[in-house]
């Protein structure tokens, strides 16, 4: 079975993480998506953010503690997370698969349905919001 690589943007402002709600899946996920053939995950994260929320993002660094290999719906995936900042503009949903967007703090993440890769790394995700002053504005 071929493994598909996904790249996601962790956009954090004032201790809150920006997320998108997938109506078709019933969970919240990070802006991001599939890495195309010949594309670097960092470049995919940047491209996907622009496609999904209409903003350019500056991809600052890899967040290795959120990287995970997982199976979902009979497919194998590799997820690669990147700490990113919105580089001008306000996020606005650009794809119909998303029903809403919002910001969540570490406690709120416990009360919402998350994409499988994020659910697997919920503790690491929460610690990133709590303990990383360099990602807070």
N, C-alpha and C positions, 0 to 999 in steps of 0.2 A: 504494500500500500504506500502511495506517495504521500509525503508529509508536506503540508502547506504552511508557509511562514506568514505570520501576522505581525504587524507593527502598530503599536498604540502610543498615543500622546498622553502623558500625565501633565495636565495643565493645572497648576496649583496657584491660587491667589488667596491671600489672607487666610491660609490654613484650610481652604476648601478646594475640592477636586471637581473639575468640570466633567460632566458626563452626559451621554445621550441615551434616550430610552428607545429601544427597539420594539415597536408595536407588534411586529410579526413574531418576535421571540419572547416577549414579556419580561425583558430584563434591561438593566442599565449597563452600558459599556463605555469604553474610552473612545474618543475620536481616533480612527485609524482603520486599518483593514489589510487586505492581502498584498503581499510583496510580489510584484510582477517579475517574470523571468528576466534576469540580468540586472535587476534593481537592488540596491542596497536597502536594508531595513530602515535605516535613518531617512533615506530619500522617500521611501514609501510612506513613512509616518508624516512627513511634511506634505506630500502630495494628497494623501487621504484627508488630512485636516482641511486643506483648501477645498477639496471636493465636498466634504460633509458639512462644514460650518462656514465656508466662504471667507476664512481668514488665513493669512499666511502665518505660519508659526516658525519660531526659531527653535530648532532642536538642539538643546544644550548638552545633554549627556545621556548615556545609557543607564538604565536602572536595573542592573543585573539581578538583584534580589527578587524582581518581579518576573523574570524570564521563566517560562515553564513549557514543558512539552505535555500535551494532553490530548485525549480522545473526546470527540463530541459528535453525536449523530453519525457514528460509524466512520468518522474521518480522523486522521491524525494531524495535529497542529503543533507548531512551535510559536510561542508568543514572545515578542521582544518589546520591552517597554522603554520609552524615552521621556525624560524630563524636558518639557517644551514650554515656551512662552508664546502668547499671542503677540504677534508683531504688527500691531495696528489693526484697527477695526473692532467691531463687536461680533461675537459668534451669532450666526443665524442659520437655522436648519436649511440645508440645500437638497437633501435626499428624502424621498417620501417614506422610506423605511423607518425613519425616526419620527416619533410623535411629539417629543419634548426634549428640552435640555434644561440642566440645572446644576447647581453647585452643592456639594455635600462635604460636611466635616467628618472627622473620624467616627464619631458616635452615630451619625445619620447613616453611614455605610452599613451598619448592622441591621438597619430596618428596611432596606430596599433589596429587591432581587437583583443579583449581579450576574454578569456573564460568567460561564463556568471557569475560565482562566482566572478571573478576578476573585471568584469565590474561593478557589484553591489557595490564593495568596492574600486573603483578607487581612490576616495579622500583619504581614509585611506592608501592605498598603496603608493600613491604619498607622503603623509606626512611622512610615514616611511622612504622613501628615502631622503627626504629633512631634516628632523629634528632629525634623530637618529644617532648622531656621533659614538655611540658604534657599529653600524653595518657597518661603513665605515672603510676601511683600510687606 
